């Protein structure tokens, strides 16, 4: 049941981003994975769970704002192939940075 809830939250994220900006963000799945990896890494370094949870939320908000301001805002109403390539590239960048963590 919990898996279904997580899938529905990820699907809602796709829909909300697409409806709000007109951009289908293929990097959304990587961002969904980036949050728990950040939380686990903070907890492994000795940060208590409540503080790690708040820091993770802060990191994800900052990451989302950075991505939206630096890339996605400029791509609204662009050709579909440009959007596809940009969000796939963003996914690769986030995957590489999550492996560093």
C-alpha positions as CSV (number, residue, x, y, z in Angstrom):
1,X,0.0,0.0,0.0
2,X,2.8,2.4,0.8
3,X,4.4,1.8,-2.6
4,X,1.1,2.8,-4.2
5,X,1.1,6.0,-2.2
6,X,4.6,6.8,-3.3
7,X,3.8,6.2,-6.9
8,X,0.7,8.4,-6.7
9,X,2.8,11.2,-5.1
10,X,5.3,11.0,-7.9
11,X,2.6,11.0,-10.5
12,X,1.0,14.1,-8.9
13,X,4.4,15.8,-9.0
14,X,4.6,15.2,-12.8
15,X,1.0,16.5,-13.3
16,X,1.5,19.6,-11.1
17,X,4.7,20.6,-12.8
18,X,3.3,20.0,-16.3
19,X,0.1,21.9,-15.6
20,X,1.9,24.8,-14.0
21,X,4.7,25.3,-16.5
22,X,3.9,23.3,-19.6
23,X,7.2,21.4,-19.2
24,X,7.2,17.6,-18.6
25,X,10.1,17.3,-16.3
26,X,11.8,13.9,-16.8
27,X,14.2,14.7,-14.0
28,X,11.3,14.5,-11.5
29,X,12.1,10.8,-10.7
30,X,15.7,11.7,-10.0
31,X,14.6,14.5,-7.7
32,X,12.3,12.0,-5.9
33,X,15.3,9.8,-5.3
34,X,17.6,12.7,-4.4
35,X,15.6,13.5,-1.3
36,X,15.9,10.2,0.6
37,X,19.5,9.9,-0.4
38,X,20.2,13.3,1.1
39,X,18.3,12.3,4.3
40,X,20.2,9.0,4.6
41,X,23.6,10.7,4.0
42,X,22.8,13.4,6.7
43,X,21.8,10.7,9.2
44,X,25.0,8.6,8.4
45,X,27.1,11.7,9.3
46,X,25.5,11.8,12.7
47,X,22.8,14.4,12.3
48,X,19.7,13.5,14.4
49,X,16.6,12.6,12.4
50,X,14.4,15.7,13.0
51,X,17.3,18.0,12.0
52,X,18.2,15.9,9.0
53,X,14.6,15.8,7.9
54,X,14.3,19.6,8.1
55,X,17.7,20.0,6.3
56,X,16.5,17.6,3.6
57,X,13.4,19.6,3.0
58,X,15.4,22.8,2.8
59,X,17.9,21.2,0.3
60,X,15.0,20.0,-1.9
61,X,13.3,23.4,-1.8
62,X,16.5,25.1,-2.7
63,X,17.2,22.6,-5.5
64,X,13.8,22.9,-7.0
65,X,14.0,26.7,-6.9
66,X,17.4,26.6,-8.5
67,X,16.3,24.3,-11.3
68,X,13.1,26.3,-11.9
69,X,14.8,29.7,-12.0
70,X,17.9,28.7,-13.9
71,X,16.5,26.3,-16.5
72,X,12.8,25.5,-16.6
73,X,11.5,29.0,-16.6
74,X,13.4,29.7,-19.8
75,X,12.1,26.6,-21.5
76,X,8.3,27.4,-21.2
77,X,6.7,27.4,-24.6
78,X,9.7,25.9,-26.4
79,X,9.7,23.0,-28.8
80,X,9.0,19.6,-27.3
81,X,12.3,18.2,-28.3
82,X,14.2,21.0,-26.5
83,X,12.3,20.3,-23.3
84,X,12.8,16.6,-23.6
85,X,16.6,17.0,-24.0
86,X,16.9,19.6,-21.3
87,X,15.1,17.6,-18.7
88,X,16.8,14.4,-19.6
89,X,20.2,16.2,-19.3
90,X,19.1,17.5,-15.9
91,X,18.2,14.0,-14.9
92,X,21.8,12.9,-15.8
93,X,23.3,15.7,-13.8
94,X,21.2,15.0,-10.7
95,X,22.1,11.3,-11.0
96,X,25.8,12.1,-11.1
97,X,25.5,14.4,-8.1
98,X,23.5,11.8,-6.1
99,X,26.3,9.3,-6.7
100,X,28.8,11.8,-5.2
101,X,26.7,12.0,-2.0
